[in-house]
Amino acid sequence: MAQKLSDAELVTAHIQALDPKNTEIIAFLRQAILGTDPQIGEQIKWNSPAFYYNGEMKPFDPKEYKRDIVVVNLHRGNILLVFPTGAKIDDKAFGKNTPDGRKIVEILSLEDAKAKQQKLQTALKDWIAKVEV
């Protein structure tokens, strides 16, 4: 009987199956996100690498996506960091807020990802600081 892959193994397999020009960038973003806080977990959700809060939280309606922190989305060849509830992140200059409460940050290259790493990690810490426990 085949052994079920862990969430981390599924994310790794997903990244390795991508266009090689995106693999290095997404692998870098993955490590930057996971390295920010031990309460950040990973999974494949919405057919993309997705990162979520794995700590204690007050009960909530799953449709509010309160555990979902950021999804690495490929859209027409562009890498987007989509924060489903990202409008609550204080840094208004980091990405753009959408009318539905999301924040979207476009990543243009590995150099761009490295340049945005500190702002990304600050945004993640800000998001986690606002978790209702």
Phi, psi and omega in degrees: 000135182289140179277137179288137179285146175287166177302317180297319179293323178295319178295315179301313180298320180297314181296318182294337181274354182283168173305129183307332180292338179261340186304310183295320181295312182291323176297320177297313180299319179303310181294322178296317181292308182296329180283354182284319185200138180292349179273010177258121176252174181225156178195173169262122179218140183057035179057034181213157171297127183229144184238136187223162177277123183253010179273186179289141178217155171296150176301147180205165176288123181305334180288354177275349177054037184291338178275336184284119181267301185209142177242134176268110189246137172260121182230110180053042178084353179263146176266124178240136169264117182249117176262106184303327178239033188287346180297342179281353177288132186297326186286098182286341181275348180269102181076190178235141177274142180255160181301336181270010175095000178274163170236137181234129179238123178272136177247119187268334185193175175297320178298319178296318178299317180294321179294330182265359185303312183297316178295323178299311182293324175296317179297319179297316179296320178298316179300312183295324180297339182263005180294135177273111181254000000 
